[in-house]
Amino acid sequence: MSETTGALLRRQLGERRGMLVPGAGNALAARVIESMGFEAVYLSGAGLTNNFYGMPDLGFVGLQDICQHTAAIRDAVSLPLIVDADTGFGNALNVHHTVRTLERAGANAIQLEDQVMPKKCGHFSGQSVIELKEMVAKVSAAVDARQSSDFLIIARTDARGAHGLDDALERAHAFANAGADVTFVEAPVGVDELRRIASELPLPQVVNIVIGGKTVALTAREFGEMGFSMVLYANAALQGAVRGMMNALGRLKADGELAELPDLVATFMERQSLVRKPFYDALEKKYTS
């Protein structure tokens, strides 16, 4: 029997080799990530908020926004898909519904965090976290709600910024005991903190590298040698795309025209390939012949 996508993701994370996972804010970005040979894709809540609404990551997106984009990305790529579900959009009952909804939409894993709603980007200042008992209940609800045992629950804590690393580690241990498959201590500072996370916590671990953020950017190999399972670059594609748009449109504004220059824009054929126009051309031919 062939390995399911969820089982593949579980195996990949179990190898603890620092697998690089870029984030996508839409299906086209996910297609680019797949075309570049990455092994999994992450639907970023921040990327979705920035892309879809042009707003900062301050808890403005809801479950239906994330569900819509999960389904679109699932249809666009065959990679394992990890979905940022923020706080689960409420209490343990809401988390139960969130898990059922996103699993049906095509997610292979969801990330839940322990911030107070409305949440903030983990690399902003001023986060607050809910009581540990409440978050443990949310993790338990997520575990109970999933239909497939290969649907992974990634439990994130933002307590490092709110209360310090020791509290964050205590929370991660509690999440593991509640049935989480992966734990994620957000925004550690310095290599010593990273080493403690990787060595003291029993489950596969995520490290989130925000370009310009609080966590030091080591290489994926270095993170793998520490024992991290996933090296998340949630918004590298988004930041690259913003710079690319600025560069291309700046040239257009300055020159009054813009040629098909490989250092500035994707070619027309590259764009059509990414959106699978040849596939739809073949379908049209099939159904009209």
C-alpha positions in Angstrom: 0.0 0.0 0.0 1.4 3.4 -0.9 2.2 5.9 1.9 -0.5 8.5 2.5 0.5 12.2 2.5 -0.1 12.4 6.2 2.0 9.3 6.9 4.7 10.8 4.8 4.7 14.0 6.8 4.8 12.1 10.1 7.8 10.1 8.8 9.6 13.2 7.6 9.2 15.0 10.9 10.2 11.8 12.8 13.6 11.9 11.1 14.5 15.1 12.9 16.8 16.3 10.1 15.8 20.0 9.9 13.4 19.7 6.9 13.0 23.1 5.3 9.3 24.1 4.9 8.4 27.4 3.2 5.1 29.1 3.8 2.6 30.1 1.2 -0.2 32.7 1.4 -2.0 31.4 -1.6 -2.2 28.5 -4.1 0.2 30.0 -6.6 2.9 30.4 -4.0 2.3 26.7 -3.0 2.8 25.8 -6.7 6.1 27.7 -6.8 7.2 25.9 -3.6 6.4 22.5 -5.0 8.1 23.3 -8.3 11.3 24.2 -6.4 11.5 20.7 -4.9 10.6 21.4 -1.3 9.1 18.5 0.6 6.1 20.2 2.3 4.2 23.5 2.4 2.8 25.6 5.2 -0.3 27.7 4.9 0.9 30.8 6.8 -1.7 32.8 8.7 0.5 35.9 8.5 1.0 35.3 4.8 -2.7 34.8 4.2 -3.6 38.0 6.2 -0.9 40.1 4.3 -1.8 38.7 0.9 -5.6 38.5 1.2 -6.4 41.6 3.2 -3.2 43.7 3.1 -3.3 43.7 6.9 -0.8 42.7 9.6 -0.9 39.4 11.5 -3.1 40.5 14.3 -5.8 37.9 14.2 -7.9 39.3 11.4 -8.5 36.1 9.5 -11.1 33.5 10.4 -11.7 29.8 9.9 -13.5 30.2 6.6 -10.7 32.2 5.2 -8.2 29.5 6.2 -10.5 26.7 5.0 -11.0 28.3 1.6 -7.2 28.6 1.1 -6.5 25.2 2.5 -8.8 23.6 -0.1 -7.3 25.7 -2.9 -3.7 24.7 -2.0 -4.7 21.1 -1.5 -6.1 21.1 -5.1 -3.0 22.8 -6.4 -0.2 20.7 -4.9 0.4 17.1 -3.8 2.9 18.0 -1.0 2.1 17.5 2.7 0.2 20.5 3.8 0.6 22.1 7.3 -2.0 24.7 8.2 -1.6 27.6 10.6 -4.9 27.5 12.6 -3.9 30.3 15.0 -5.7 29.8 18.3 -8.3 27.5 16.9 -10.8 30.4 16.8 -12.1 30.0 20.3 -12.3 27.4 23.1 -11.9 23.7 23.0 -15.3 23.2 21.3 -14.2 25.7 18.5 -10.9 23.8 18.2 -12.8 20.5 17.7 -14.8 22.1 14.9 -11.6 23.7 13.4 -9.8 20.4 13.2 -12.8 18.6 11.6 -13.2 21.5 9.1 -9.5 21.8 8.1 -9.0 18.0 7.9 -11.9 17.8 5.4 -10.5 20.7 3.4 -7.2 18.8 2.9 -4.8 19.7 5.6 -2.4 17.0 6.8 -1.5 18.9 10.0 -2.6 22.0 11.9 -0.7 24.3 14.2 -2.5 25.6 17.3 -1.1 28.2 19.6 -1.7 29.3 23.2 -2.1 33.0 22.7 -5.0 35.0 23.9 -7.4 36.0 21.1 -6.9 38.1 19.1 -3.4 36.7 18.5 -0.3 38.5 17.2 2.6 37.4 15.1 5.0 35.5 17.4 7.8 37.9 16.6 5.9 41.0 17.5 6.0 42.2 21.1 3.2 42.1 23.7 1.7 38.6 23.4 -0.4 37.2 26.1 -1.0 33.5 26.6 -4.0 31.6 28.0 -3.9 29.5 31.1 -2.0 26.2 30.6 -5.1 24.2 31.6 -7.2 25.8 28.9 -4.6 25.1 26.2 -4.2 21.5 27.3 -8.0 21.1 26.8 -7.6 22.6 23.3 -4.9 20.1 22.4 -7.0 17.2 23.8 -10.0 18.4 21.7 -7.8 18.6 18.6 -6.6 15.0 19.1 -10.1 13.7 19.7 -11.5 15.5 16.6 -9.2 14.2 14.0 -10.4 11.4 11.8 -7.0 10.1 10.7 -4.3 9.1 13.1 -1.9 10.6 10.5 -3.4 14.0 10.8 -0.8 15.8 13.0 -1.4 18.2 15.8 1.4 20.8 16.2 1.0 22.6 19.5 2.8 25.9 19.7 3.5 28.1 22.7 4.2 31.8 22.7 5.1 31.8 26.4 8.8 32.4 25.7 8.0 36.1 25.1 5.4 36.4 27.8 6.9 34.4 30.7 10.4 33.1 29.6 11.8 29.9 28.3 11.2 27.7 31.4 7.5 28.3 31.2 7.5 27.6 27.5 9.2 24.3 28.0 6.8 23.3 30.8 3.9 24.1 28.5 5.4 22.1 25.6 5.8 19.1 27.9 2.1 19.4 28.9 1.1 19.6 25.3 3.0 16.4 24.6 1.3 14.7 27.5 -2.1 15.8 26.1 -1.4 14.0 22.8 0.2 16.6 20.5 2.4 15.0 17.8 4.8 18.0 17.5 5.6 20.9 19.7 6.7 24.4 18.8 8.3 26.9 21.1 8.0 30.2 19.2 10.6 33.0 19.2 13.5 31.6 21.2 16.4 34.0 21.5 20.0 32.7 21.0 21.6 29.4 20.3 21.6 28.2 23.9 17.8 28.5 24.0 17.5 26.6 20.7 19.7 23.8 22.1 17.6 23.5 25.2 14.4 23.2 23.2 15.8 20.5 20.9 17.4 18.5 23.8 14.8 18.8 26.6 11.5 18.2 24.7 10.6 14.7 23.7 8.5 15.2 20.5 9.6 16.5 17.1 10.2 20.2 17.2 9.6 23.2 14.9 11.8 26.2 14.7 10.3 29.3 13.0 12.7 31.6 11.2 11.2 35.0 10.6 13.5 37.0 8.3 14.3 40.0 10.5 12.7 38.3 13.6 13.9 37.3 17.0 15.3 33.8 16.3 18.8 33.4 15.0 18.9 32.0 11.4 21.2 29.0 11.4 21.4 26.7 8.4 18.9 23.8 8.1 21.8 21.4 8.5 22.7 23.1 11.8 19.2 22.9 13.1 19.0 19.3 12.0 22.1 18.5 13.9 20.5 20.0 17.0 17.6 17.7 16.5 14.9 20.0 15.1 12.4 18.3 12.7 11.1 21.3 10.8 12.8 24.6 9.9 9.9 26.9 9.0 10.3 29.9 6.8 6.7 30.9 6.9 7.0 34.1 4.9 10.2 33.9 2.9 8.2 33.5 -0.3 6.0 36.5 0.6 8.9 38.8 1.4 10.6 37.7 -1.8 7.5 38.4 -3.8 7.0 41.8 -2.3 10.6 42.7 -3.2 10.1 41.3 -6.7 6.9 43.4 -7.2 8.7 46.5 -6.0 11.6 45.9 -8.4 9.5 45.1 -11.4 7.0 47.9 -10.9 9.8 50.4 -10.1 11.4 49.6 -13.4 8.1 50.0 -15.2 7.5 53.4 -13.5 11.0 54.6 -14.3 11.2 53.4 -17.9 7.5 53.5 -18.9 7.8 49.9 -20.2 8.9 46.5 -19.0 10.4 43.8 -21.1 10.5 40.1 -20.3 13.7 40.3 -18.3 14.6 37.2 -16.3 16.1 39.1 -13.4 12.9 41.1 -12.9 9.9 39.0 -14.0 8.9 35.4 -14.7 8.5 34.7 -18.4 5.0 34.4 -19.9 5.6 30.7 -20.4 6.8 30.2 -16.8 3.6 31.8 -15.5 1.4 29.6 -17.7 3.3 26.5 -16.7 2.7 27.3 -13.0 -1.0 27.7 -13.4 -1.1 24.5 -15.5 -2.4 26.0 -18.7 -1.1 23.1 -20.9 -3.3 20.7 -18.7 -6.4 22.8 -19.4 -5.5 23.1 -23.1 -5.4 19.3 -23.3 -8.8 19.1 -21.5 -10.3 21.6 -23.9 -9.0 19.6 -26.8 -10.4 16.4 -25.4 -13.9 17.7 -24.7 -14.3 19.7 -27.9 -12.8 17.2 -30.4 
